[in-house]
Amino acid sequence: MPRAAASGTDEGVPVTDNRETELLASVPDGLFIGGEWLPASGGKTLKVYDPSNGEVVKEIANASPEDGKAALDAAVEAFPAWAATPARERAEILRRAFDLLQERKEDFALLMTIEMGKPLAEARGEVAYGGEFLRWFSEETARVQGRYGANPEGTGRMIVSQHPVGPCFLITPWNFPLAMATRKIAPALAAGCTVVIKPAELTPLTTLAFAKLLEDAGLPKGVVNVFTTSTSGAVSEPIIRDRRLRKLSFTGSTQVGQRLLEQAAQGVLRTSMELGGNAPFVVFDDADLDKAVDGAMLAKFRNIGQACTAANRFIVQRSVADEFARRVTERVKGMKIGRGTEEGVAIGPLIDDRAVEKASTLVQDAVARGASLATGGNALDGPGTFYEPTVITDVQPGSDILREEIFGPVLAIIPFDTEDDAVRLANDTEYGLVSYVFTESLSRGQRMIERLETGMMGLNVGVVSNAAAPFGGWKMSGLGREGGAEGIHEYLQTKYTLTANPF
């Protein structure tokens, strides 16, 4: 696989060591609690690494349980005033945040590339996507509606109203450090809730920079509070079990989500869980293969395959499986590997050594069970945690790669014969986040909408995420929805009032 030269451009602005140094220096290194930037109570710090070379890029505050409690204290104190703030004022703050993000988009893109590793072009895409949640929910803020009407007996009037659920705890993952923060913070603020947010230990800098942006947008003190920590469980559990907390939103693995749901049950918290995925990508023999290959490259290799929406199992009708494999292999062989700031790079590093080991283990298991390696299949020598983009064909039943989420740049092809076979293979998983189907038959496409057990589906498209659409899954892939008109309702609670008949 070609590896890019160590040079790059940033839409005409050189990505230099000096620019990176200045950007990293501008990111706050403290905890954002009650509108103040504070050191950790115990003075401890944690190191943030660049996965492309293993170098430490910044040291930041490492919160203790006492810091977590202080963050929740601040959110609880700020809640009454923020909930009473007119919807239009909340909307204008979100809109100012959107505008500021557009002004700083190149800084945010570069920052994500440094701490997470994704190519700079993809990081720019995430800034655009993440910003849309600010814009969308700024527009939804003033559209929260109730209803009024006579009861059927005619003895009174029913008033149904919506109210902010209360202080919220938001836990975000490392793979989309900006978009996952805006996707949770924006609807919470729009609904009138205050929040405590804990970004992932591996990619906390983007959230700290975003908190500074919200401060610059005029957000009142204590409405958003941020802590970073290397001991997530020890700091998070007391917050979740605190009776003042009313909402928990988590994006991450199903296993961690299950533990958090157990903790949340004690306080009967409202919960939103966006958990694991095992997305099928089904290609029928009547598909436009050019569209299918383009869709496959997006669905698999976006974010280096490190996305819960990434296609995991490519279920391809046998009569076109060889041609589909040939075309995607040709495309994959041309992908450049390197640091995300380098020109022409399509595949950056995986997030850490564990991710590389997992990809390697899954590929080796599939090959040992009879799959064929078309290209790739190797971890690259350091520095950095790189794994070659890989295509494997004829994956056999029982292979671990069919059950486990890959979270890496590995495209695994499984042939099928009939439509019923495709549906059975696609649904043969405990997960149900997203599916992708390529067919030129309208009736078959409609049948797939009805038959596939996923909360989202892409029909002849390889990317489905949109701020205006409800994001979420079925089965072990989670609870609730983020984005769309549905997203703000996750942060609202309903009150019904009966008034005496006025006549």
PASE-765710 format. One record per atom (N, C-alpha, C, O): x, y, z. Coordinates in pm, whole numbers, plus 50000, padded with zeros to 5 digits. Each point is the difference from the previous one (the first is absolute). Layout:
XYZ ...
# end
This chain:
500854988150000 499155011950000 500895012550000 501005000450072 498655009849848 500825012149999 499845007950128 498905000950055 502195004749992 499965008550118 500385014049958 500995001949930 498215008050112 500165013649949 501285006450050 500534996450106 499955013049816 501155007950044 499615009050116 498835003550015 502135000350067 499725007750121 499905014949969 500825008050045 498164995449879 499725014149974 498525001449978 499324990349967 500175021850052 498565001549984 499605014549989 500795009150028 497974992949930 499455013449992 498665000250067 499344989750013 500265022050029 498725001850070 499215010549923 499955011650040 499424984049847 499285009249912 500855012249968 499545011450008 501714986049956 500915010849965 500865004850114 500975007249978 498684989150146 500795004050117 500874988350040 499464989450034 501855011849965 500864988750035 499734995150141 499825007950093 500164978849922 499894994050133 501434998450052 500674990149969 499795019450109 501365000150049 500034996250147 498995000550070 502204995849977 500174997050141 499655012150085 499414998550107 500945013649846 499695012150076 498495002050012 499505003850106 499794993749785 498555001750005 499374990150099 499115003750076 501364983949921 499484990250094 500335003950144 499164998650089 502045006249933 500415003950135 499145011450052 499564999850114 500205010149802 499175011350040 498564995750027 499385004750096 500104986549820 498644995250019 499874992450131 499075002550078 501844988349948 499944992150123 500155008950123 499374997450103 501455012949888 500175009250113 498735007850029 499785004250114 499384997849784 498775007850019 498894991950064 499005005850045 501154981149961 498964991450059 500135000250151 501094997550051 497845005450024 500094999950147 500434986350051 499684989749941 501035010250170 500474987450056 499344996850134 500414990650068 498575017249970 499344997950128 498624994049985 499574996649890 499755002250223 498614995850005 499125012449989 500325010450057 498584988549870 499105011449982 498804997850091 499084992549966 500935014050149 498974997850102 499475013550048 500755008550046 497954993349941 499395012550046 500505012249927 500045011050056 500364987149818 500495011249921 501455003650025 500475010249950 500254981750128 501415002650031 500864988449952 499574988550002 501645014849956 500974989849961 500874997050122 500715008750049 499224978949998 500604996450128 500934988049985 499774991549914 501285007850169 500804987850004 499234988950072 499035002750070 501404984949912 499404989050074 500265001850148 501065005150039 498004990850043 500125002350145 501244993450059 500585005250095 499834983549851 501204993550049 501265003849926 501084995050030 498795013949873 501165004549924 500504990149896 501035002449937 498254986550044 500464989949904 499715004449857 499095007849974 501724986949934 499805002949858 499984986949921 500444989650048 499035011349830 500064988749908 500605004849868 499895011749964 500744979149966 500685003449876 499134996249880 499334989749998 500695019049902 499294997649875 501044997449892 500975007449986 498814981949937 500994995549902 499525001949857 498804999849973 502145002049937 499754999849856 500164985549954 501124994850005 497804998549950 500134985849964 500864997549876 500374988649973 499935021849952 500814998049880 501484998350031 500764994749918 499665009850200 501424998750036 500244996450146 501154998050041 497785001250039 500154996550140 500505011050089 500264997650118 499885014649829 500545010950080 498925006650086 498845000849961 501575003950156 499105007650087 499825013949940 500975006949970 497774997350013 499745013249943 499575010150106 500145012149981 499324983050132 499565009350104 499724992250128 499604988349996 500605018450117 499584994650129 498865008650052 500065012349996 498894981050054 498825007250046 499584994950137 500544990050049 498525016850012 499534996450134 499364986149999 499304996349906 500964996350200 499484986450017 499065000050120 500444999650115 498265000949858 499015002750104 499884988450098 500204988349966 499465015350157 499714990650108 498484999450019 499285008149942 500234982450139 498564999850030 499515013150060 498855004049977 501995002850100 499615012950057 499775010349889 499095008350010 501724991149885 499815009249888 498704996849925 499305009149956 500404978150030 498744996249936 498815005350076 499045004949940 501004994050193 498915005250082 499895015149984 498895005449993 502255001550003 499975014549983 499365003849866 499285010049992 500994982149904 499405002849869 498494998250006 499265008149945 500284981450122 498564998050014 499395010950088 498905004849971 501784999150134 499515011050084 499745012549916 498985006650014 501984996449897 499875012049916 498824998749905 499275009749980 500544978549961 498884998049908 498665001150073 499055005949948 500894988650172 498755000750079 499705014550037 498855004249993 502165003350046 499795014050040 499545008449881 499165008850015 501394988449867 499685008149882 498674996249936 499475007749919 499994980750115 498834995049929 498765008950009 499405002949895 500175001850223 498755007850003 500035012249910 499035002849928 502075004650075 500085012249919 500054996749851 499385006949919 501364982650045 500094996449858 498664994749948 499615003249888 499704988850193 498694994949958 499015011349980 499104999049916 501045011850161 499095011449990 500425009949892 499265009449971 501924988649970 500465009149895 499114998549877 499744988849957 499785022249986 499144998949882 500634991749889 501215000549977 497964991949955 500504991249895 500795007449895 501014994949950 498565017250016 500715007549898 501415003450045 500935000049918 499275003050208 501345003150049 500894987649995 501175000849962 498284987750077 500794987749990 500354997249854 501124995749969 497925006749943 500244997649857 501115008949946 500834995549921 499195016950122 501015009349948 501404996350047 500975002149927 499154992450193 501314995550047 500484988249916 501164999449961 497944991150012 500384988849915 500385004649860 500934994849940 498355015050009 500335005049867 501355007150000 500784998749905 499515009050202 501325006450008 501104989450007 501075001849943 498664987350127 500984989250007 500234994149861 501144997049964 497795001249960 500154995149863 500875009449917 500894995549928 498845017350081 500775009849923 501475000050040 500875000749914 499404998650216 501394999650046 500714987549950 501185000449966 498094988550030 500614987649952 500375001249853 501034994749958 498175012249964 500355002049858 501275008549989 500844997649913 499305012350176 501205008349997 501244992150039 501105002849952 498744987350135 501144992650054 500084985949944 500664991450058 498695006149831 499874986349951 501344993549969 500174988050024 500795019649924 501284994049967 500774996150127 500694989950002 499185018150102 500664996650127 499404987350059 500734991350047 497955007749951 499364988050055 500354987749917 500234989350056 499825012149814 500354988649915 501414995250029 500234988050015 500715021249993 501384996250027 500134993850138 500744990350019 498555015350078 500084994750136 499524985550005 500614991750066 498295005249864 499514986249997 500984990749930 500194988650042 500445016249852 500984991849930 501184996850090 500524988849998 499915020950081 501134997850089 499674989750107 500784990850023 498085010550043 499734991550116 499314986949966 500074990450078 499265009049806 499284987749965 500634992749881 499964987849995 500615019649911 500724993849890 499325000349866 500634996749899 498085007050095 499294999549872 500605009849901 500525010450041 499434986649829 500515009349899 499335013750012 498845001050039 501905009349927 499525013650018 498725002749922 499135007250048 500764987149833 498775001949922 498794994450074 498945006149999 501224982450065 498904994250077 499725008250125 498845001350041 502205004150020 499805008350118 499205012549964 499155004450077 501115001349806 499195011449955 498554995849983 499085007550034 500714980549914 498644995049986 499314998750134 498805002850013 501944992950088 499394998950133 499655013750057 498985001550067 501855008549907 499675013550046 498685004649937 499155005650068 500704991849803 498755003949932 498824992450059 498955005850027 501214981349993 498944991550055 499685004150143 498835001850035 502194999750048 499785003950139 499365013650013 499155002150086 501245007149828 499415013350004 498525000049968 499255008450051 500324982349865 498584999649963 499104997150120 498855004350001 501644988650099 499194997950120 499765013050075 498935002050058 502065006849942 499815013150063 498965008149923 499115006150059 501004993849809 499065007749920 498594994050008 499025007250018 500894979449968 498704993450002 499275002450131 498835003850000 501854994150113 499325001250128 499815014650042 499155002950084 501635006249858 499675014250023 498645003149938 499255008350051 500444984949838 498715002049934 498874992550071 498855004549998 501464984050064 498994992250069 499645005950136 498944997050054 501945011350002 499815005250136 498635006450018 499324997550100 500285010749805 498755007550013 498804992149949 498905005549993 501284981949971 498904992149942 499514988950093 499244991349957 501175009050167 499484990350096 498545003350025 499685011250041 499444979249936 498575002750003 499284990650096 500454988850026 498435015750025 499074991750077 498674999649928 499955001949878 498974995650197 498685000349938 498955003550106 500214998550120 498665006249831 498915004450086 498694995549938 499825001149879 499274993850202 498694996249947 499094994650107 500444996850111 498305002249855 499024994750094 500194985050018 500384993049906 499355002350216 500014985550018 498724994149939 499035007249978 500984979949994 498854994249929 498685001750073 498945000649937 501105000150197 498785001450078 499455014150001 498855002350038 501985007249919 499595014050001 499985006350137 499405010550019 501274983250077 499985005350138 501205008850032 500075005950108 500894995149800 501195008050027 500835001749875 499644995649891 501485010950128 500935002449891 501344993550032 500505001050112 500074992349788 501294993250016 501115008849945 499925004749886 501124997450192 501205007249957 501174990150007 500294994650107 500365003249781 501194991549996 501195009049968 500045006349894 500924994150197 501165008949984 501304992250011 500054989250059 501005016449885 501324993950000 500965008250086 499975012349996 500874980750081 500915006750094 501374993549994 500094987949976 500985019650046 501344994050000 500114989450107 499485001650111 501204987549857 500064988750092 500865003050121 499764994550108 501255014349877 500845003450114 501484998749967 500354999049882 500515000950219 501444998549976 500314986649932 499444989750035 501465010749868 500324988449917 501494996750008 500845008950016 499464978349974 501394995449994 500204993749863 499304990549964 501655014749961 500264995949863 501394993849992 500975006050044 499124982049900 501274993049986 500234997449852 499204993249935 501905012250012 500244999349856 501204991049968 500874998150085 499184996449793 501074990949960 501165007549936 499965012249982 501094980249985 501215006149946 499965001649849 500805007749946 498314985449983 500144999349854 499445012149926 500465003249890 498555003650168 499485012449940 499935010450112 498915003150049 502235002349991 500055008150123 499225013149995 499595005050105 500185000649777 499185012249992 498534996649978 499145004750074 500564987149826 498614997449964 499234993350112 498825002950020 501834988050054 499284993650110 499745009750114 499024998450073 501845011549944 499755010250102 498865009249958 499105002650080 500915002249797 498945009149957 498674992749987 498955005950024 501084981249940 498774992449983 499284998050133 498784998150002 501945002450109 499394998850132 499785013650066 498935002650055 502065006249938 499895012950068 498925008649937 499225006250073 500714994449794 499085009249934 498544997350037 499305009550036 500194978249956 498604997950038 499765002150149 498925004550039 502064992350044 499845002350144 499825014850029 499105003850075 501765004449867 499895014550023 498725005449938 499355008850058 500294986249825 498785004749935 498784997250087 499075008050004 500934980650065 498864996250084 499975007550133 498994999850070 502125006749966 500075007050128 500714992350108 499895003450118 500844986149846 500754992050097 501425005450016 500545006449910 500054990950204 501425002350021 500724986749994 499384989550016 501945010949960 500704987549975 501364999450068 500655010250025 499744977550003 501384996350030 500424990549889 499294990449972 501835012149964 500454991449891 501384994650030 500885007350045 499294979949930 501304993450016 500444994749863 499444990249952 501555016149987 500524994649874 500894987950026 500424997750114 499874994849782 500874988350012 501405004350038 500485010649958 500184981250120 501375002850042 500955001449882 500955007750005 498784984849887 500914999949885 499895012749916 500985003849936 497865002950062 499815011849914 499235011050074 498895003449960 501675002150147 499275010050077 500175014449952 499225008750038 501794993749879 500365013949970 498925007249920 499755011950022 499594981149887 498975006349918 498855004850088 499475010949977 500134981350121 498915004150088 500405011950086 499185008950024 502064991550022 500485011650077 499985012549912 499605010750046 500834988049829 499965011549909 498575004349973 499725011949987 499364978350004 498605003349975 499395007050121 499185009049983 501194986950138 499515006950120 500455014649999 499245008950038 502004993549919 500485013849989 499185007649897 499715011850019 499934981749871 499175006449898 498645003750058 499505011049976 499884980050101 498705003050061 500125011850097 499105008450008 502004992150065 500245011250090 500065013049919 499425010150040 501284989449847 500105011949914 498665003749937 499775011649967 499354978650017 498685002649942 499035006150101 498895003849964 501534997350162 499165006450102 499184990550084 499045004350064 501324982949938 499254990550082 500195003450148 501145001750044 497794999250033 500135003250142 500824989550076 500084988449960 500515016050149 500844991250080 499204988350056 498865001650045 501764986749951 499414988250059 499034992449911 499584989050035 500075016649849 499054993149911 500674987949935 499384989449986 501885012049976 500794988749950 501254998950085 500725009750021 499534978350028 501174997250083 500734988049942 499364990349959 501965010350038 500804989649936 501064995050097 500715007950062 499384978949951 501154994550071 500644989249916 499334992849927 501985006050085 500794989849932 500664991350106 500445004950103 499614982249870 500544991150103 500494987049938 499534995749895 501444998150173 500484986749962 499334989150082 500244988149978 498925016050119 499294990350085 498505002249982 499315004550092 500214992349790 498635003449963 498974994050095 499095006950045 501054980249986 499024993650085 499925006050138 498915002250053 502255000650006 500035005450137 499395013850008 499395003550101 500765004549793 499465013750002 498555000149954 499195007850051 500474983749852 498665000449941 498934993650088 498895005150009 501434983950056 498974992850073 499335008450109 498784999850011 501975007850070 499325008450099 499075010449938 498985003450059 501375001549823 499125009649932 498714993049959 498915005350021 501214982849920 498834992749952 499084996350116 498785000049985 501804996950130 499194995750115 499495011750084 499254998050095 501165014249871 499535011850072 498545002849963 499665000849882 499505000750218 498565001649977 499655013149928 498885001549950 502055007850044 499715012749931 500134998749848 499435008149927 501294981950027 500154997949857 498714994249944 499394991350064 500195013349818 498744995249944 500134993649862 499034994549948 502165006149992 500134994749864 501434995349978 500965006650041 499174981949894 501314994649961 499984996949851 499114993249951 501895012049978 500154996949858 501424994849978 500975006350041 499124982249893 501304993549981 500134995149857 499054994549943 502125007449999 500364993949873 501264992050021 501025005350045 498924981749923 501164991450020 499614985549984 499034996849931 501734994450131 499794985749983 498744995350072 499575006050098 499864983249852 498824994250063 500314995250141 499175001550090 502004992949931 500364994850132 500035011150104 499454998450109 501175012849859 500025011250093 498615005850017 499605003650111 499644997349780 498645005150008 499124991850094 499185005650072 500994981349927 499234991550090 500315003150146 499095000650083 502195001549948 500375003450138 499425013550041 499545001750113 500485007849795 499465013250032 498494999450020 499465007050086 499864984649837 498564998550018 499674994250137 499025004050063 501804986849983 499794994550134 500145011050106 499215000750094 501805007849890 500195010950095 498865010149991 499545005250102 500004997549776 498945009949979 498664995250055 499135008250031 500704978749980 498734994650048 499695004450143 498845001550037 502205000550043 499785003950139 499225013150011 499125001350084 501215008249831 499315012850001 498915001249896 499435010849983 500264978249947 499004999949892 500265011749905 499125008149971 502124992749981 500395010949912 499454998149860 499874988749952 499825022349983 499794999749856 501354996449938 501035005550039 498984985449864 501254995949940 499935000249848 498964996949941 502145006849999 500214998449856 501294992149984 501045003850054 498904985349872 501154991249983 500254997649852 499174993749933 501945011050017 500394997349862 501194990650009 501115004250031 498644982949942 500964989550035 500614993749874 500115006649897 500284980950113 500764993849892 499194997349875 498785001249998 501934995349897 499374996949873 500704988449931 501134996650033 498194997549871 500574989349917 499325000949864 499324990749956 500875020649978 499175003849885 500214990849881 501134997949956 497764996749989 500084992649874 499945009749881 499315010250004 501434986549892 500015007549874 499634989949892 500844991949958 497925008649997 499464989749911 500025005049855 499485010849970 501134981449943 500085003449858 499304989049921 500444988549999 498455015149934 499274990549918 500565000149857 500715009249960 498954980449964 500584998749866 499445010249902 500545001549890 498395005650148 499475010549912 500515013850040 499545010149947 501404990550147 500535012850046 500865006549892 500594993249916 499475019950087 500985007449921 501334998550074 500195006050106 500734986249840 501234996850072 500895012350021 500745000650098 499195008949812 500785012350022 499515007150125 500795004450083 497884996749931 499435006050120 500344991750125 500335005550105 499594981449880 500244991250115 501455001050048 500255000250120 500685000649787 501415001150039 500265013650064 500695000950101 498785009649840 500155013350061 499405000050142 500615005250094 498214989049918 499374999350132 500804991850098 500105003550118 500494985649834 500804991450087 501225007350054 500344998650117 500315009249800 501205007350044 499645010150109 500775002150094 498065004249892 499565009550103 499574992850127 500385003750111 498804985849871 499444993250116 501054992550080 499854998350121 501224997449814 501034992350070 501155008650050 500404998850115 500145010049799 501285006250031 499895014250054 501015006050036 497764999549971 499845012850069 500484998650143 499664990450069 501135019249976 500545000050135 500894987850027 500124995450113 500504999549779 500914988550007 499254987550048 500594991050058 498125008849916 499184988850044 499615000550145 499364990750051 501025019950018 499765001150144 498715007950024 500035011250052 498864982849912 498695006250017 498994989150028 500074989149943 498985013950146 498964990150029 499124997549878 499354989649991 500625019949916 499234998449878 500804993649887 499464997949891 501804998850133 500834994249894 499434986549958 499584992050083 500405005649786 499574986949951 500974989350051 501215001449986 498234988150071 500834989650061 500014987349917 501024993249991 497845003549946 499844987649925 499475003349861 498885005049986 501914992349911 499595002949863 499394987349941 500704990749960 497975009250037 499224988349959 499645002049853 499115007949968 501584984949943 499945002949856 499484987749926 500474988850021 498545013549890 499434988849925 501094993149917 500835006549936 499144980450066 501124992049949 500365003349855 501184999949964 497835003149954 500275002549858 500805012649976 500595001549893 499445007850202 500785012349983 501085001450106 500695010250004 499484979750082 500945001250111 501445001649952 500745008150055 499664984349845 501395000949951 500285013749940 501055006050025 498014999049894 500215013049937 500005011250105 500815009249993 498284990050103 500005009950109 501324999650076 500585010450030 499894977750001 501274998650072 501165005749918 500885006750054 499114990549816 501085005249915 500035015250002 501075006150011 497764999949977 499955014749993 500395006550133 500765009750002 498734985150107 500365006350128 501474997650033 500655008750057 499874979849907 501424997250025 500895009749924 500995005150053 498654997549823 500765009649920 500005013850065 501025006850004 497814997350049 499905013050065 500825000250130 500695009850030 499224979650044 500684999550130 501515000149982 500725006250079 499774987149821 501444999649976 500585013949974 501195002350022 497995006849931 500475013449970 499915009850116 500365011749984 499194983850133 499835009050113 501345002750069 500744990750032 499555021949990 501245003850068 499834999550151 498955003450054 502114992450011 500024998850145 500985010450055 501075002049942 498575004450166 500935009550060 499325008850103 498834998150031 501915011450021 499455009650094 498935008349929 500175003649884 498764999350185 498845006249938 500275013749941 499235004649915 501835002050126 500335013249946 500764999149868 500195010249933 500244977850029 500814998549880 499104999849876 498904994650002 501595011249893 499205001649879 499644986549939 500864991349984 497865006949981 499554988149931 499734988150088 499654989349949 500515012050182 499804988650088 498524996550010 499165008850020 500524978449966 498634995150016 499844991750126 498914999050055 502194994849991 499984991350117 501005005250103 501214999249979 498275006050131 500855004150109 500214988650097 499654988649970 500915014350147 500244989550099 498704995850069 499065007850010 500914979850037 498974996150094 500295006550134 501115004950024 497914995250064 500095008350119 501104995450096 500625008350065 499634978549944 501044995250090 500404985849963 499484994249905 501465000250173 500514986649972 498914989350008 500024990349925 499035011750167 498934990150016 499154999049874 499574989149963 500205022249972 499225000049877 500724992549889 499384992649924 501935009250067 500794992849900 499974985050027 499844992049909 500335004550217 499984985850037 498654993649969 499954988649953 498975018550072 498674994549973 499814997649851 499534989349961 500835020549955 499874998249856 500834988249952 499544991949919 501685007150130 500884989049960 499424986550039 500014990649920 499485008550202 499464987450050 498784995649920 499864988249967 499245021350001 498804996549925 500334995449858 499394990649951 501565015949985 500394996149865 500674986250002 499704991549917 501195006450179 500684987050008 499014988650025 500134989249942 498885013350144 499004989850027 499214996849873 499754988349970 499845022049955 499204997849879 500804992149897 499464990949937 501825012550045 500834993049903 500224985550043 499994990849917 500205007250213 500194986450051 498774991349977 500124987849988 498715018450005 498754992649979 499644998649852 498954994549967 501905010549944 499784997649858 499815012349913 499854998649879 500165013450178 499875012149920 501285002549921 501074995050035 498815012749858 501165003549917 500365014650020 499125008750005 502164994050008 500495013650019 500275006149863 500914995749929 498305014550034 500175006349868 501065010850002 500735001749903 499355005750207 501035010350015 500085003950146 499054998550075 502125006649964 500195004850137 500224988750097 500614989849968 498865012150154 500094989750101 501185001050093 500304990550073 500405021049926 501195001350083 499995012950081 499565010549953 500924988550170 500315011950078 501345005449951 500894992349963 499265021050036 501245006149954 500895003150119 499535003150109 501774996149867 500965003450105 499855014750038 499655008349917 500614994650209 499885013750049 501055009349941 500844995749921 499115017150117 499115005250104 498545000849953 499715000549880 499404999850217 498585001049970 499324986549996 500654989649989 498025010750019 499204987850007 499224998349870 498805002749993 501904992949905 499434998949866 499704985449965 500754990950033 498105007249898 499654986949947 499575001849856 499225008949968 501294982649944 499715001349858 498504998749972 499334991650061 500145016549848 498634997449954 499974986349933 500874996549921 498104995850112 500014985749970 498684995649937 498935005050036 501164985649870 498824993549943 500184985050016 501024994549960 497984998850099 499994985450006 498704995149938 498945006150018 501144982849910 498854994749928 499664985950050 500804993550068 498005002149896 499534986550035 500124997250149 500484989450041 499105020250039 500024998250145 499014989050038 498864999949954 501604990950130 499224988150031 499155001750125 500375007550091 498484985549915 499185000450122 500834996150123 500874991449993 498845015250118 500724997350123 501215008950022 500574999950109 499835007849790 501145009050015 499675011150099 498905005450000 502074997850084 499785010350102 499645013549937 499265007950060 501254994649822 499785012949936 498545002249964 499585011349975 499624978050021 498585001249972 499205003850125 498875004749989 501714993250127 499305002950126 500495012750067 499215007350060 502074995449929 500605011150073 500135012449912 500274999049880 499565012550180 500185012749930 501485001949971 500824999750092 499545002349782 501415000649961 500665012850052 501074999450061 498315012049915 500555013050036 501415001949943 500925004150069 499194992849805 501275001649930 499774998749851 498884997149957 502175005149961 499845000749855 500034986349932 500864997249917 498194994150121 499954986449947 498644997749935 498975001150065 501044995749806 498794997649923 499864985049978 500804993949929 498185000050132 499824985549998 498784996449915 498895004850027 501304986849873 498954996649903 499484985950024 500784990550012 497895008349994 499334987150018 499034998349884 499135008549981 500974980949940 499064998149889 498654994550047 499924993250103 499025009849820 498694994250027 499314996749868 500435004649894 498514987450114 499314995749879 498635006549981 499735005349892 499414994550210 498635005049984 499755011950093 500755002650093 498165004449877 499635011450085 499774995650144 500405007050093 498974981749926 499794995050136 501334997350070 500135002550120 500844992449807 501334997950058 500615013250045 500585000850109 499285009449808 500555013150034 499385005550127 500705005350087 497994993649925 499305005050118 500444992250124 500245005850106 499844981049880 500414991850114 501405003750047 500235001750120 500714999849787 501375003650036 500075014050061 500715002250098 498555007149843 500045013850050 499465001050141 500545007550081 498404985049949 499365000850131 500634990850104 499605000150116 501384992049844 500624990350091 501055006850087 501194997249988 498345011750101 500875007550090 499165005550113 498815002549984 501824999550130 499305006150113 499845015049982 499245006350074 501474999449829 499975014549979 498985003749893 499564991649921 500065021150078 499055004649900 500065015049982 498985006950010 502224998449963 500155014549986 499645004749859 499065007649983 501704987849918 499785004849863 500264988749902 500774990950027 498575009949859 500254990749890 500115008049871 499525011349990 501134982549912 500145006249868 499564989749897 500364988350009 498855016149893 499494991149896 500195006749864 499655011649982 500894980849924 500155004949863 499244990949906 500314988249984 498665017649953 499174993249903 499335010449912 499715011050047 500064985749828 499285009149912 498514996949996 499245006549928 500334983750150 498594996150004 499295007750111 500354998850118 498665008949844 499245007750099 499274990750097 500005002550120 499394987149829 499244991050087 500924992650096 499654998150116 501534997749836 500944993350090 500495009750107 500124996350117 500165015949844 500415010050099 498955002050108 500335001050118 498414999449840 498925001350098 499934987850092 499755001350120 500474986949822 499984988050085 501135000350102 499824995850114 501345009249846 501135000750093 499725009850114 500394997550114 498925013549856 499615009350105 499164992850104 500165002350120 498954989249835 499114992850091 500704988650074 499664997150115 501314996549821 500534987450053 501285001450081 500264991650087 500545018649889 501285001150071 499795006350138 499315010150014 501304983950086 499765003850140 501035010350046 500864997050084 499055015049861 500915010850037 499225013050016 498965002049937 501555006750147 499335012750023 500225010049888 499255009849990 501744988049927 500295008749886 500364991349880 500434988650015 499385017049866 500344992549879 500405009749889 499385010549983 501654985849944 500415007449882 499644992049877 500534989049980 498595016249937 499604993149877 500715006649883 499665011149958 501344981949989 500855005049892 500835012150041 500385008149916 499904993150213 500905010450051 500894993650108 499604990450065 501605015149953 500954994450095 500175007850127 500734995650089 498615016049924 500045008150122 498585004550030 499345005449912 500184992450210 498625003550034 499905011450101 498935005950013 502134997350059 499915009550111 499645013949952 500535004949900 498545001550172 499575013649968 499375005950125 499244993350070 501085019249959 499495006350122 498485000750001 499405000450108 499974999849777 498545001149993 499304986650010 498774999449994 501994989750021 499434986650002 500224993450136 500985003050068 498114988249973 500144993350130 501034988849994 499814990149928 501285011350145 501104990450001 499824990650119 499855004550113 500164982549862 499894990350108 499684986249948 499674998349883 500424991750207 499874986349956 498964991950072 499345004750093 500534982949863 499134990050061 500874990050076 501235000449993 498114990750079 500644988950070 501155005150088 499835009850072 501334983749924 501115003550089 500765012549954 501035003550058 498475003149839 500655012149953 499515012650071 500495010949972 498554987850120 499735011650082 498555003750020 499084992949959 500755018650106 498705005450036 499965014849964 501015006950012 497854997949943 499845014349975 500535004149864 500554991949925 499285020950044 500445005549873 500705013450021 499655007750090 501344994849825 500735012750001 499845006449864 500094993349897 499675020050101 499775006949875 498535000049961 499194992950060 500495014949840 498635000849950 499065006450100 500425004850106 498304995249860 498995005350092 499934991550126 499605004850106 500794982349881 499964991050115 501075003450104 499814997350119 501305008549837 501155001850088 499735008850120 500484997150110 498775013649874 499765009150111 499074993750103 500065003450118 499074987449839 499064993850093 500694990650098 499424996550103 501794999449866 500774992050097 500355008150124 500364994350104 499555018949886 500385008850111 498795007550057 500155009750075 498654985749889 498775006350048 499154989650073 500074988149970 499145016550125 499034991450066 498615006349988 499865012249995 499144979250002 498635004449971 499215001750129 500064991750090 499195019349916 499085002350112 498585001749945 499775007449903 499294985750159 498595001449965 499285007050115 500154996250116 499075014149851 499225007450099 498525000249957 499685002949885 499454994050209 498585001049973 499465012250074 500175001250121 499185007949806 499385011750061 498484998550000 499434992949917 499955013750175 498554999450007 499385005949873 500595008849937 498234986350027 499305005049884 499735015150017 499355004050097 501135004449810 499825014450017 498575004549969 499685011850019 499464979349933 498665004249959 498964995250100 498815002549982 
# end
